[in-house]
């Protein structure tokens, strides 16, 4: 159980952080929520409860923590990708990517944040940034795989209008 949990941390911690940060726009808060998601998941496992899909469980836990935090706060910090990068964020490593790729990636992330409704934004982000399968996304957001696929397709259609190729 401990090894499975440690592997889940190594494989998913960065992706869960990005998932939280995209919604919370606060690096410290995203780190706190990511850490808390892993703590709660570990407690759940220690209690002897079974988790069929650990990755989906971690995302779902992080999502629930974000919902709880947003209910506690009346205003949210509307940080930007620039603020994230200034705070030491690691969206793109400029030493391994060309300047065009970095700028294009930043533009894509900026447009993704503008995608409405948020259900489309979440589905597209989880599919193409975190590289989750629609079945995993369905477990995270609590809807059917078909609904996830529809949200991804509609989200991509809307993004094409924002980011013409």
C-alpha positions as CSV (number, residue, x, y, z in Angstrom):
1,X,0.0,0.0,0.0
2,X,2.8,2.4,0.9
3,X,4.7,1.7,-2.3
4,X,1.5,2.2,-4.4
5,X,0.9,5.5,-2.7
6,X,4.5,6.7,-3.2
7,X,4.3,5.8,-6.9
8,X,1.0,7.7,-7.2
9,X,2.7,10.7,-5.7
10,X,5.7,10.5,-8.0
11,X,3.5,10.1,-11.1
12,X,0.7,12.5,-10.3
13,X,1.8,15.3,-7.9
14,X,2.8,17.8,-10.6
15,X,-0.3,17.2,-12.6
16,X,-2.6,17.6,-9.6
17,X,-0.8,20.8,-8.7
18,X,-1.4,22.1,-12.2
19,X,-5.0,21.0,-12.0
20,X,-5.5,22.9,-8.8
21,X,-3.4,26.0,-9.8
22,X,-5.4,26.5,-13.0
23,X,-8.5,26.9,-11.0
24,X,-7.2,28.6,-7.8
25,X,-4.7,31.0,-9.4
26,X,-2.6,31.0,-6.2
27,X,0.6,28.9,-6.1
28,X,0.8,28.6,-2.3
29,X,-2.9,27.6,-2.1
30,X,-2.4,25.1,-4.9
31,X,0.5,23.5,-3.1
32,X,-1.5,23.4,0.1
33,X,-4.5,21.7,-1.6
34,X,-2.2,19.3,-3.4
35,X,-0.6,18.3,-0.2
36,X,-3.9,18.0,1.6
37,X,-5.3,15.8,-1.1
38,X,-2.4,13.4,-0.6
39,X,-2.8,13.5,3.2
40,X,-6.5,12.7,3.0
41,X,-5.9,9.9,0.5
42,X,-3.2,8.4,2.8
43,X,-5.6,8.6,5.8
44,X,-8.3,6.9,3.7
45,X,-6.0,4.1,2.8
46,X,-4.7,3.7,6.3
47,X,-8.3,3.3,7.5
48,X,-8.4,0.2,5.4
49,X,-10.7,1.6,2.8
50,X,-10.2,0.4,-0.8
51,X,-9.5,2.7,-3.7
52,X,-10.0,1.2,-7.2
53,X,-8.5,4.1,-9.2
54,X,-6.0,6.0,-7.1
55,X,-5.3,8.7,-9.7
56,X,-9.0,9.5,-10.1
57,X,-9.4,9.5,-6.3
58,X,-6.6,12.0,-5.9
59,X,-8.1,14.3,-8.5
60,X,-11.5,14.0,-7.0
61,X,-10.1,14.7,-3.5
62,X,-8.3,17.8,-4.8
63,X,-11.4,19.0,-6.6
64,X,-13.5,18.6,-3.4
65,X,-10.9,20.5,-1.4
66,X,-11.0,23.4,-4.0
67,X,-14.8,23.5,-3.6
68,X,-14.5,23.7,0.1
69,X,-11.9,26.5,-0.1
70,X,-13.9,28.5,-2.5
71,X,-16.9,28.3,-0.3
72,X,-14.8,29.6,2.6
73,X,-13.5,32.5,0.6
74,X,-15.7,35.2,-0.8
75,X,-13.1,36.6,-3.2
76,X,-10.5,34.7,-5.1
77,X,-7.1,35.7,-6.2
78,X,-7.1,36.2,-9.9
79,X,-3.4,35.6,-10.5
80,X,-1.9,35.2,-14.0
81,X,0.5,32.8,-15.7
82,X,3.1,35.5,-15.4
83,X,2.7,35.7,-11.6
84,X,2.9,31.9,-11.5
85,X,6.2,31.9,-13.4
86,X,7.5,34.8,-11.3
87,X,6.8,32.7,-8.2
88,X,8.9,29.9,-9.5
89,X,6.3,27.9,-11.5
90,X,7.5,25.4,-14.0
91,X,4.9,25.4,-16.9
92,X,7.6,25.3,-19.6
93,X,11.3,24.8,-19.4
94,X,12.8,27.4,-21.7
95,X,16.1,25.5,-21.8
96,X,14.5,22.5,-23.5
97,X,11.9,24.2,-25.6
98,X,12.1,26.9,-28.3
99,X,10.8,30.4,-27.4
100,X,8.0,29.9,-29.9
101,X,6.8,26.7,-28.1
102,X,6.9,28.5,-24.7
103,X,5.0,31.5,-26.0
104,X,2.5,29.4,-27.8
105,X,2.0,27.2,-24.7
106,X,1.5,30.3,-22.6
107,X,-1.1,31.7,-25.1
108,X,-2.9,28.3,-25.2
109,X,-3.1,28.2,-21.4
110,X,-4.3,31.8,-21.3
111,X,-7.1,31.0,-23.8
112,X,-7.9,27.8,-21.9
113,X,-8.5,29.8,-18.8
114,X,-11.0,31.9,-20.8
115,X,-13.0,28.8,-22.0
116,X,-16.5,28.8,-20.8
117,X,-18.4,27.1,-19.4
118,X,-16.0,25.8,-16.7
119,X,-17.1,22.2,-17.4
120,X,-15.6,22.4,-20.9
121,X,-12.4,24.0,-19.6
122,X,-12.0,21.3,-17.0
123,X,-12.5,18.5,-19.4
124,X,-10.2,19.9,-22.0
125,X,-7.5,20.6,-19.4
126,X,-7.7,17.1,-17.9
127,X,-7.6,15.5,-21.3
128,X,-4.8,17.4,-23.0
129,X,-2.7,18.9,-20.2
130,X,-2.9,16.1,-17.7
131,X,-3.3,13.5,-20.4
132,X,-6.1,11.6,-18.7
133,X,-8.4,9.3,-20.5
134,X,-12.1,10.2,-20.7
135,X,-12.9,7.3,-18.4
136,X,-10.6,8.7,-15.7
137,X,-12.0,12.2,-16.2
138,X,-15.5,10.8,-15.7
139,X,-14.6,9.4,-12.4
140,X,-13.0,12.6,-11.3
141,X,-15.9,14.9,-12.2
142,X,-18.7,12.4,-11.4
143,X,-20.3,12.2,-14.8
144,X,-20.5,9.6,-17.5
145,X,-17.7,9.0,-20.0
146,X,-20.1,10.1,-22.8
147,X,-20.7,13.5,-21.1
148,X,-16.9,13.9,-20.7
149,X,-16.4,13.2,-24.4
150,X,-19.1,15.7,-25.4
151,X,-17.6,18.4,-23.1
152,X,-14.1,17.8,-24.6
153,X,-15.5,18.1,-28.2
154,X,-17.5,21.2,-27.5
155,X,-14.7,22.7,-25.6
156,X,-12.3,22.1,-28.5
157,X,-14.8,23.6,-30.9
158,X,-15.0,26.8,-28.7
159,X,-11.2,26.9,-28.3
160,X,-10.8,26.9,-32.1
161,X,-12.8,30.1,-32.3
162,X,-10.5,31.7,-29.7
163,X,-7.3,30.2,-31.1
164,X,-7.6,29.9,-34.9
165,X,-4.9,27.8,-36.5
